Amino acid sequence: MQVYDGWILRFSYFYTHRTNCAEPIGASILPLEEKISYCEKIYKRWGTPCIFKISPLTDPALDGTLSARGYHIEHRVDVMYGPLLGSYPKCDFSLPIEIKNRVDDEWLGGLFSLKEMTNPIHLRIVPGMYDAIPKDEIAVLVRDADGRIAATGLGILDREFIGIYAIFVREDMRRRGIARSICTTLLTEGKRRGAAKAYLQCVSDNAPARALYRSLGLRIGYSCWFRVR
């Protein structure tokens, strides 16, 4: 990450939009057009698309200027949050959920397999991105009958919050309540470790996921999007 006049420029060889974008986080001094041009040059040198994250905290002038320069909205996400419930109903799901205190090689290998990730650069750098998380973690996984990892989930503890990440279920194992079981396990374990609230990001057009998270007491706090040219 590079801090640039109130913006953070994130670079991950385009692993995700969120980890490979310019995001305003504070006050700026430099002219907007100058800053956009600088970012375009930087990301071109890095060999990835130049992406800008737009949130309710972003100066509306940035969104309008990017649109005028030919940047389109490529990816929308809803940030959902809410208090942890007193308890969560147990799901009718027979496979055990394993809980780890940290992301390890086995969990990462399972995640890569579920995402069908084969990019050699991502396979090399993403483990370092997870290693750099400076917070307590709750990593969970589910195995199929043959012992292969069929689903993952990650909770990151931060002050009174638990952030929910990396909820992936293998396609042939979906619609069995696995995602719900993983989420309730993370939320329950997060509460046990002192969390009082939860947050996550959900792709805006993923209606089943949004319905699941609403049933767990989470509501949309705000939406953000990414502009790409």
C-alpha positions as CSV (number, residue, x, y, z in Angstrom):
1,M,0.0,0.0,0.0
2,Q,1.1,3.5,-0.8
3,V,-0.3,6.6,1.0
4,Y,-0.7,9.5,-1.5
5,D,-2.3,12.8,-0.4
6,G,-5.1,11.4,1.6
7,W,-5.6,8.3,-0.6
8,I,-4.4,4.8,-0.2
9,L,-3.2,3.0,-3.4
10,R,-3.5,-0.7,-2.9
11,F,-1.8,-3.1,-5.2
12,S,-2.2,-6.9,-5.4
13,Y,-1.7,-7.8,-9.1
14,F,-5.5,-7.4,-9.3
15,Y,-6.4,-10.3,-6.8
16,T,-9.6,-8.4,-6.0
17,H,-11.0,-4.9,-6.7
18,R,-10.7,-4.1,-3.0
19,T,-7.1,-5.0,-2.8
20,N,-6.1,-3.3,-6.0
21,C,-7.6,0.2,-6.0
22,A,-7.1,3.8,-5.0
23,E,-9.3,4.7,-2.1
24,P,-9.8,8.2,-0.6
25,I,-9.4,8.1,3.2
26,G,-8.7,11.7,4.3
27,A,-8.2,15.3,3.3
28,S,-6.4,16.1,0.0
29,I,-4.4,19.1,-1.1
30,L,-3.4,18.3,-4.7
31,P,-5.7,19.0,-7.7
32,L,-8.1,16.1,-8.5
33,E,-7.0,15.8,-12.2
34,E,-3.4,15.6,-11.2
35,K,-4.1,12.9,-8.7
36,I,-6.1,10.8,-11.1
37,S,-3.3,11.1,-13.7
38,Y,-0.7,10.1,-11.1
39,C,-2.7,6.9,-10.2
40,E,-3.1,6.0,-13.9
41,K,0.6,6.2,-14.4
42,I,1.3,4.2,-11.2
43,Y,-1.1,1.4,-12.0
44,K,0.1,1.2,-15.6
45,R,3.6,0.8,-14.3
46,W,2.4,-1.9,-11.9
47,G,0.7,-3.7,-14.8
48,T,-2.9,-3.7,-13.5
49,P,-6.1,-1.8,-14.2
50,C,-6.4,1.6,-12.5
51,I,-9.4,1.2,-10.2
52,F,-11.0,3.7,-7.8
53,K,-13.2,2.8,-4.8
54,I,-16.1,5.2,-4.3
55,S,-17.9,5.2,-0.9
56,P,-20.3,7.7,0.9
57,L,-17.2,9.4,2.3
58,T,-15.8,10.1,-1.2
59,D,-16.0,13.6,-2.6
60,P,-18.7,13.4,-5.3
61,A,-16.4,15.3,-7.6
62,L,-14.2,12.3,-7.9
63,D,-17.0,10.0,-9.0
64,G,-18.2,12.6,-11.6
65,T,-14.7,13.3,-12.9
66,L,-14.0,9.6,-13.3
67,S,-17.2,9.1,-15.2
68,A,-16.3,11.9,-17.5
69,R,-12.9,10.3,-18.1
70,G,-14.5,7.1,-19.3
71,Y,-14.5,5.1,-16.0
72,H,-17.5,2.7,-15.6
73,I,-18.8,1.0,-12.6
74,E,-17.7,-2.6,-12.6
75,H,-18.3,-3.9,-9.1
76,R,-20.8,-2.9,-6.4
77,V,-20.8,-4.1,-2.8
78,D,-23.0,-3.6,0.2
79,V,-21.4,-3.2,3.6
80,M,-23.6,-5.0,6.2
81,Y,-23.3,-4.8,10.0
82,G,-25.3,-5.3,13.2
83,P,-25.1,-6.5,16.8
84,L,-24.4,-10.1,17.5
85,L,-27.5,-12.0,18.6
86,G,-27.9,-13.8,21.9
87,S,-27.8,-17.1,20.2
88,Y,-28.0,-18.6,16.7
89,P,-30.1,-21.6,15.9
90,K,-28.2,-24.8,15.0
91,C,-28.4,-25.8,11.4
92,D,-29.5,-29.3,10.2
93,F,-26.0,-30.0,8.9
94,S,-24.1,-33.2,9.8
95,L,-20.5,-32.4,8.7
96,P,-18.3,-31.0,11.5
97,I,-16.8,-27.5,11.2
98,E,-13.2,-27.2,12.2
99,I,-11.9,-24.1,13.9
100,K,-8.4,-22.8,13.6
101,N,-6.9,-19.8,15.5
102,R,-5.0,-18.6,12.4
103,V,-5.0,-19.0,8.7
104,D,-2.6,-21.8,7.8
105,D,-1.3,-23.4,4.7
106,E,-4.1,-26.0,4.7
107,W,-6.9,-23.4,4.9
108,L,-5.3,-21.3,2.2
109,G,-4.9,-24.3,0.0
110,G,-8.6,-25.1,0.4
111,L,-9.5,-21.5,-0.4
112,F,-7.4,-21.5,-3.5
113,S,-9.0,-24.8,-4.6
114,L,-12.5,-23.5,-4.0
115,K,-11.8,-20.3,-6.0
116,E,-10.1,-22.3,-8.7
117,M,-7.2,-20.0,-8.4
118,T,-4.3,-20.9,-10.7
119,N,-2.6,-17.5,-11.3
120,P,1.0,-18.2,-10.2
121,I,1.5,-14.6,-9.0
122,H,-1.6,-14.7,-6.8
123,L,-0.5,-18.1,-5.5
124,R,2.8,-16.5,-4.4
125,I,1.6,-13.2,-3.0
126,V,-1.8,-13.9,-1.4
127,P,-0.4,-16.0,1.5
128,G,1.7,-13.0,2.4
129,M,-1.4,-10.8,2.4
130,Y,-3.0,-13.1,4.9
131,D,0.1,-13.4,7.0
132,A,0.2,-9.5,7.3
133,I,-3.2,-9.3,9.0
134,P,-2.4,-7.8,12.4
135,K,-5.5,-9.0,14.2
136,D,-6.7,-12.2,15.9
137,E,-8.4,-14.6,13.5
138,I,-10.9,-17.4,13.5
139,A,-10.4,-19.6,10.4
140,V,-13.0,-22.3,9.8
141,L,-13.4,-25.1,7.2
142,V,-15.7,-27.9,6.3
143,R,-14.5,-31.2,4.7
144,D,-16.5,-33.5,2.5
145,A,-16.8,-37.2,3.0
146,D,-13.5,-37.8,1.3
147,G,-11.7,-35.4,3.6
148,R,-11.3,-32.6,1.0
149,I,-12.0,-29.0,2.0
150,A,-15.5,-28.1,0.7
151,A,-16.0,-24.7,2.4
152,T,-14.1,-22.0,4.2
153,G,-14.8,-18.9,6.3
154,L,-12.7,-16.3,8.2
155,G,-13.4,-14.1,11.1
156,I,-11.1,-11.1,12.0
157,L,-11.5,-9.7,15.4
158,D,-11.0,-5.9,15.7
159,R,-12.0,-4.0,18.8
160,E,-15.7,-4.8,19.4
161,F,-16.2,-6.2,15.9
162,I,-15.8,-9.4,14.1
163,G,-15.4,-9.0,10.3
164,I,-16.6,-11.9,8.2
165,Y,-14.6,-12.8,5.1
166,A,-13.9,-15.6,2.7
167,I,-17.2,-17.5,2.8
168,F,-16.8,-20.0,0.0
169,V,-18.7,-23.2,-0.5
170,R,-17.9,-25.7,-3.3
171,E,-20.6,-25.7,-6.0
172,D,-21.6,-29.3,-5.5
173,M,-22.0,-28.7,-1.7
174,R,-24.2,-25.6,-1.9
175,R,-27.8,-25.3,-0.7
176,R,-27.2,-27.6,2.3
177,G,-26.9,-24.9,5.0
178,I,-23.1,-24.9,5.0
179,A,-22.7,-21.2,4.5
180,R,-25.1,-20.5,7.3
181,S,-23.4,-23.0,9.6
182,I,-20.0,-21.3,8.9
183,C,-21.4,-17.8,9.6
184,T,-23.1,-18.8,12.8
185,T,-19.9,-20.6,14.0
186,L,-17.9,-17.5,13.3
187,L,-20.4,-15.2,15.0
188,T,-20.8,-17.4,18.0
189,E,-17.0,-17.9,18.4
190,G,-16.5,-14.1,17.9
191,K,-18.9,-13.4,20.7
192,R,-17.2,-15.8,22.9
193,R,-14.0,-13.9,22.3
194,G,-15.5,-10.5,23.2
195,A,-17.0,-9.2,20.0
196,A,-20.4,-7.5,20.2
197,K,-21.0,-6.5,16.5
198,A,-20.3,-8.0,13.1
199,Y,-19.7,-6.6,9.6
200,L,-19.1,-8.0,6.2
201,Q,-19.1,-7.0,2.5
202,C,-21.6,-8.6,0.1
203,V,-21.7,-8.3,-3.7
204,S,-24.8,-6.2,-4.3
205,D,-26.4,-8.5,-6.8
206,N,-25.9,-11.6,-4.7
207,A,-29.5,-11.9,-3.4
208,P,-29.1,-15.3,-1.7
209,A,-26.1,-14.2,0.3
210,R,-27.8,-10.9,1.3
211,A,-30.9,-12.8,2.5
212,L,-28.7,-15.1,4.6
213,Y,-26.9,-12.2,6.3
214,R,-30.2,-10.4,6.9
215,S,-31.5,-13.5,8.7
216,L,-28.4,-13.3,11.0
217,G,-29.3,-9.8,12.0
218,L,-27.1,-7.8,9.7
219,R,-28.4,-4.8,7.7
220,I,-26.9,-2.7,4.9
221,G,-25.1,0.3,6.3
222,Y,-23.8,1.7,3.0
223,S,-22.8,0.7,-0.5
224,C,-19.7,1.4,-2.4
225,W,-18.5,0.7,-6.0
226,F,-15.4,0.5,-8.1
227,R,-14.8,2.6,-11.2
228,V,-12.5,1.1,-13.9
229,R,-11.5,2.3,-17.3
